[in-house]
Amino acid sequence: MKSLFTHHPRLNGETYWQHLKFAHALALQYAISSFFLVFHGIIPAFSIPEPFDMISTNRLLLRTLHKRNNII
């Protein structure tokens, strides 16, 4: 049962808690971006703030993965 929580993080050179922090940080970024995208869909005149547009969000993901040496 323990390997259910530790196997994948260990493959990525992390502890369970480090992996949890990383996953939650990315999830929060995408959740905020999603909120702005839904709002923009309802009111197209509303512009999405640059830190939360999809280009910036995906750039953040790629930079983070590159730092972790997990990028393809």
NUSEKE-490253 format. One record per atom (N, C-alpha, C): residue number from 1; residue in one letter; atom name; x, y, z. Coordinates in steps of 0.02 Angstrom, whole numbers, plus 50000, padded with zeros to 5 digits. Example, Ala and Ser with C-alpha at 12.3 -4.5 7.8 and 13.67 -1.06 7.14 Angstrom:
REM NUSEKE-490253
+------+--------+-------+-------+-------+-------+
| zake | drenke | marmi |     X |     Y |     Z |
+------+--------+-------+-------+-------+-------+
|    1 |      A |     N | 50660 | 49716 | 50390 |
|    1 |      A |    CA | 50615 | 49775 | 50390 |
|    1 |      A |     C | 50660 | 49835 | 50390 |
|    2 |      S |     N | 50642 | 49888 | 50354 |
|    2 |      S |    CA | 50684 | 49947 | 50357 |
|    2 |      S |     C | 50645 | 50002 | 50394 |
+------+--------+-------+-------+-------+-------+
REM end
This chain:
REM NUSEKE-490253
+------+--------+-------+-------+-------+-------+
| zake | drenke | marmi |     X |     Y |     Z |
+------+--------+-------+-------+-------+-------+
|    1 |      M |     N | 50041 | 49940 | 50000 |
|    1 |      M |    CA | 50000 | 50000 | 50000 |
|    1 |      M |     C | 50043 | 50063 | 50000 |
|    2 |      K |     N | 50099 | 50061 | 50036 |
|    2 |      K |    CA | 50143 | 50120 | 50040 |
|    2 |      K |     C | 50169 | 50139 | 49971 |
|    3 |      S |     N | 50184 | 50089 | 49929 |
|    3 |      S |    CA | 50210 | 50104 | 49863 |
|    3 |      S |     C | 50160 | 50141 | 49819 |
|    4 |      L |     N | 50096 | 50135 | 49835 |
|    4 |      L |    CA | 50045 | 50173 | 49799 |
|    4 |      L |     C | 50057 | 50248 | 49805 |
|    5 |      F |     N | 50084 | 50269 | 49861 |
|    5 |      F |    CA | 50097 | 50340 | 49874 |
|    5 |      F |     C | 50169 | 50361 | 49861 |
|    6 |      T |     N | 50215 | 50314 | 49860 |
|    6 |      T |    CA | 50286 | 50332 | 49855 |
|    6 |      T |     C | 50321 | 50312 | 49791 |
|    7 |      H |     N | 50294 | 50264 | 49754 |
|    7 |      H |    CA | 50329 | 50239 | 49695 |
|    7 |      H |     C | 50340 | 50293 | 49642 |
|    8 |      H |     N | 50287 | 50326 | 49621 |
|    8 |      H |    CA | 50293 | 50378 | 49569 |
|    8 |      H |     C | 50337 | 50436 | 49592 |
|    9 |      P |     N | 50327 | 50464 | 49652 |
|    9 |      P |    CA | 50372 | 50518 | 49674 |
|    9 |      P |     C | 50445 | 50496 | 49675 |
|   10 |      R |     N | 50458 | 50435 | 49697 |
|   10 |      R |    CA | 50527 | 50410 | 49700 |
|   10 |      R |     C | 50557 | 50406 | 49631 |
|   11 |      L |     N | 50517 | 50386 | 49581 |
|   11 |      L |    CA | 50542 | 50384 | 49512 |
|   11 |      L |     C | 50562 | 50453 | 49487 |
|   12 |      N |     N | 50532 | 50505 | 49515 |
|   12 |      N |    CA | 50547 | 50573 | 49496 |
|   12 |      N |     C | 50595 | 50607 | 49544 |
|   13 |      G |     N | 50626 | 50569 | 49588 |
|   13 |      G |    CA | 50676 | 50595 | 49634 |
|   13 |      G |     C | 50647 | 50640 | 49688 |
|   14 |      E |     N | 50586 | 50625 | 49710 |
|   14 |      E |    CA | 50553 | 50666 | 49761 |
|   14 |      E |     C | 50526 | 50623 | 49817 |
|   15 |      T |     N | 50512 | 50656 | 49871 |
|   15 |      T |    CA | 50474 | 50624 | 49924 |
|   15 |      T |     C | 50400 | 50633 | 49908 |
|   16 |      Y |     N | 50358 | 50597 | 49945 |
|   16 |      Y |    CA | 50286 | 50604 | 49935 |
|   16 |      Y |     C | 50265 | 50677 | 49946 |
|   17 |      W |     N | 50291 | 50709 | 49998 |
|   17 |      W |    CA | 50271 | 50778 | 50015 |
|   17 |      W |     C | 50295 | 50828 | 49963 |
|   18 |      Q |     N | 50355 | 50819 | 49937 |
|   18 |      Q |    CA | 50379 | 50863 | 49884 |
|   18 |      Q |     C | 50335 | 50857 | 49822 |
|   19 |      H |     N | 50318 | 50796 | 49805 |
|   19 |      H |    CA | 50276 | 50785 | 49747 |
|   19 |      H |     C | 50205 | 50814 | 49757 |
|   20 |      L |     N | 50179 | 50806 | 49817 |
|   20 |      L |    CA | 50113 | 50834 | 49833 |
|   20 |      L |     C | 50114 | 50910 | 49827 |
|   21 |      K |     N | 50166 | 50942 | 49853 |
|   21 |      K |    CA | 50172 | 51015 | 49848 |
|   21 |      K |     C | 50175 | 51037 | 49775 |
|   22 |      F |     N | 50216 | 51003 | 49736 |
|   22 |      F |    CA | 50223 | 51019 | 49665 |
|   22 |      F |     C | 50156 | 51012 | 49628 |
|   23 |      A |     N | 50122 | 50956 | 49639 |
|   23 |      A |    CA | 50059 | 50943 | 49605 |
|   23 |      A |     C | 50005 | 50994 | 49625 |
|   24 |      H |     N | 50003 | 51010 | 49689 |
|   24 |      H |    CA | 49953 | 51059 | 49712 |
|   24 |      H |     C | 49968 | 51129 | 49686 |
|   25 |      A |     N | 50030 | 51148 | 49681 |
|   25 |      A |    CA | 50048 | 51214 | 49654 |
|   25 |      A |     C | 50026 | 51220 | 49581 |
|   26 |      L |     N | 50039 | 51168 | 49542 |
|   26 |      L |    CA | 50018 | 51169 | 49472 |
|   26 |      L |     C | 49942 | 51168 | 49466 |
|   27 |      A |     N | 49910 | 51128 | 49507 |
|   27 |      A |    CA | 49837 | 51123 | 49506 |
|   27 |      A |     C | 49805 | 51191 | 49522 |
|   28 |      L |     N | 49834 | 51226 | 49571 |
|   28 |      L |    CA | 49808 | 51292 | 49589 |
|   28 |      L |     C | 49816 | 51341 | 49531 |
|   29 |      Q |     N | 49873 | 51340 | 49498 |
|   29 |      Q |    CA | 49885 | 51384 | 49441 |
|   29 |      Q |     C | 49834 | 51370 | 49386 |
|   30 |      Y |     N | 49822 | 51306 | 49371 |
|   30 |      Y |    CA | 49774 | 51288 | 49319 |
|   30 |      Y |     C | 49702 | 51304 | 49341 |
|   31 |      A |     N | 49687 | 51298 | 49404 |
|   31 |      A |    CA | 49619 | 51314 | 49429 |
|   31 |      A |     C | 49605 | 51389 | 49420 |
|   32 |      I |     N | 49654 | 51430 | 49438 |
|   32 |      I |    CA | 49646 | 51502 | 49431 |
|   32 |      I |     C | 49639 | 51520 | 49357 |
|   33 |      S |     N | 49681 | 51490 | 49315 |
|   33 |      S |    CA | 49677 | 51502 | 49243 |
|   33 |      S |     C | 49609 | 51481 | 49216 |
|   34 |      S |     N | 49584 | 51425 | 49239 |
|   34 |      S |    CA | 49519 | 51400 | 49217 |
|   34 |      S |     C | 49463 | 51448 | 49236 |
|   35 |      F |     N | 49467 | 51476 | 49296 |
|   35 |      F |    CA | 49417 | 51525 | 49318 |
|   35 |      F |     C | 49415 | 51584 | 49269 |
|   36 |      F |     N | 49474 | 51611 | 49253 |
|   36 |      F |    CA | 49477 | 51667 | 49207 |
|   36 |      F |     C | 49452 | 51649 | 49137 |
|   37 |      L |     N | 49468 | 51588 | 49114 |
|   37 |      L |    CA | 49445 | 51566 | 49048 |
|   37 |      L |     C | 49369 | 51560 | 49046 |
|   38 |      V |     N | 49339 | 51533 | 49098 |
|   38 |      V |    CA | 49265 | 51527 | 49101 |
|   38 |      V |     C | 49235 | 51597 | 49101 |
|   39 |      F |     N | 49262 | 51641 | 49141 |
|   39 |      F |    CA | 49237 | 51710 | 49145 |
|   39 |      F |     C | 49243 | 51745 | 49078 |
|   40 |      H |     N | 49300 | 51734 | 49044 |
|   40 |      H |    CA | 49311 | 51763 | 48978 |
|   40 |      H |     C | 49261 | 51734 | 48927 |
|   41 |      G |     N | 49245 | 51670 | 48935 |
|   41 |      G |    CA | 49196 | 51639 | 48891 |
|   41 |      G |     C | 49127 | 51671 | 48898 |
|   42 |      I |     N | 49109 | 51689 | 48959 |
|   42 |      I |    CA | 49044 | 51721 | 48972 |
|   42 |      I |     C | 49045 | 51793 | 48949 |
|   43 |      I |     N | 49099 | 51828 | 48964 |
|   43 |      I |    CA | 49106 | 51899 | 48946 |
|   43 |      I |     C | 49170 | 51906 | 48904 |
|   44 |      P |     N | 49163 | 51898 | 48838 |
|   44 |      P |    CA | 49223 | 51900 | 48795 |
|   44 |      P |     C | 49264 | 51964 | 48800 |
|   45 |      A |     N | 49234 | 52019 | 48819 |
|   45 |      A |    CA | 49271 | 52082 | 48825 |
|   45 |      A |     C | 49320 | 52081 | 48884 |
|   46 |      F |     N | 49309 | 52035 | 48931 |
|   46 |      F |    CA | 49354 | 52029 | 48988 |
|   46 |      F |     C | 49419 | 51997 | 48965 |
|   47 |      S |     N | 49473 | 52032 | 48974 |
|   47 |      S |    CA | 49538 | 52003 | 48954 |
|   47 |      S |     C | 49569 | 51965 | 49013 |
|   48 |      I |     N | 49599 | 51910 | 48997 |
|   48 |      I |    CA | 49630 | 51867 | 49047 |
|   48 |      I |     C | 49697 | 51899 | 49068 |
|   49 |      P |     N | 49708 | 51907 | 49134 |
|   49 |      P |    CA | 49773 | 51935 | 49156 |
|   49 |      P |     C | 49831 | 51892 | 49131 |
|   50 |      E |     N | 49883 | 51923 | 49110 |
|   50 |      E |    CA | 49940 | 51888 | 49078 |
|   50 |      E |     C | 49968 | 51831 | 49120 |
|   51 |      P |     N | 49975 | 51838 | 49186 |
|   51 |      P |    CA | 50003 | 51780 | 49223 |
|   51 |      P |     C | 49958 | 51718 | 49221 |
|   52 |      F |     N | 49895 | 51727 | 49202 |
|   52 |      F |    CA | 49848 | 51670 | 49204 |
|   52 |      F |     C | 49823 | 51649 | 49136 |
|   53 |      D |     N | 49849 | 51680 | 49082 |
|   53 |      D |    CA | 49828 | 51657 | 49016 |
|   53 |      D |     C | 49861 | 51589 | 49003 |
|   54 |      M |     N | 49837 | 51555 | 48954 |
|   54 |      M |    CA | 49860 | 51486 | 48942 |
|   54 |      M |     C | 49933 | 51484 | 48920 |
|   55 |      I |     N | 49956 | 51533 | 48884 |
|   55 |      I |    CA | 50026 | 51533 | 48863 |
|   55 |      I |     C | 50072 | 51539 | 48924 |
|   56 |      S |     N | 50056 | 51586 | 48968 |
|   56 |      S |    CA | 50098 | 51595 | 49028 |
|   56 |      S |     C | 50093 | 51534 | 49074 |
|   57 |      T |     N | 50033 | 51507 | 49081 |
|   57 |      T |    CA | 50024 | 51449 | 49125 |
|   57 |      T |     C | 50063 | 51389 | 49098 |
|   58 |      N |     N | 50058 | 51377 | 49033 |
|   58 |      N |    CA | 50095 | 51320 | 49005 |
|   58 |      N |     C | 50170 | 51333 | 49005 |
|   59 |      R |     N | 50191 | 51394 | 48996 |
|   59 |      R |    CA | 50262 | 51412 | 49001 |
|   59 |      R |     C | 50288 | 51397 | 49071 |
|   60 |      L |     N | 50247 | 51414 | 49122 |
|   60 |      L |    CA | 50266 | 51400 | 49192 |
|   60 |      L |     C | 50274 | 51324 | 49202 |
|   61 |      L |     N | 50227 | 51286 | 49175 |
|   61 |      L |    CA | 50231 | 51213 | 49181 |
|   61 |      L |     C | 50295 | 51187 | 49149 |
|   62 |      L |     N | 50310 | 51210 | 49089 |
|   62 |      L |    CA | 50370 | 51186 | 49054 |
|   62 |      L |     C | 50434 | 51207 | 49090 |
|   63 |      R |     N | 50436 | 51269 | 49116 |
|   63 |      R |    CA | 50495 | 51291 | 49155 |
|   63 |      R |     C | 50504 | 51248 | 49217 |
|   64 |      T |     N | 50449 | 51234 | 49251 |
|   64 |      T |    CA | 50452 | 51194 | 49312 |
|   64 |      T |     C | 50476 | 51123 | 49297 |
|   65 |      L |     N | 50448 | 51093 | 49245 |
|   65 |      L |    CA | 50470 | 51026 | 49226 |
|   65 |      L |     C | 50543 | 51025 | 49204 |
|   66 |      H |     N | 50564 | 51077 | 49169 |
|   66 |      H |    CA | 50633 | 51080 | 49147 |
|   66 |      H |     C | 50680 | 51084 | 49208 |
|   67 |      K |     N | 50662 | 51123 | 49257 |
|   67 |      K |    CA | 50702 | 51127 | 49319 |
|   67 |      K |     C | 50707 | 51059 | 49353 |
|   68 |      R |     N | 50654 | 51021 | 49348 |
|   68 |      R |    CA | 50652 | 50955 | 49381 |
|   68 |      R |     C | 50683 | 50902 | 49337 |
|   69 |      N |     N | 50706 | 50920 | 49277 |
|   69 |      N |    CA | 50737 | 50873 | 49230 |
|   69 |      N |     C | 50690 | 50818 | 49208 |
|   70 |      N |     N | 50626 | 50834 | 49204 |
|   70 |      N |    CA | 50577 | 50784 | 49183 |
|   70 |      N |     C | 50548 | 50800 | 49115 |
|   71 |      I |     N | 50576 | 50850 | 49082 |
|   71 |      I |    CA | 50549 | 50869 | 49017 |
|   71 |      I |     C | 50576 | 50823 | 48963 |
|   72 |      I |     N | 50536 | 50810 | 48914 |
|   72 |      I |    CA | 50556 | 50765 | 48860 |
|   72 |      I |     C | 50601 | 50804 | 48811 |
+------+--------+-------+-------+-------+-------+
REM end
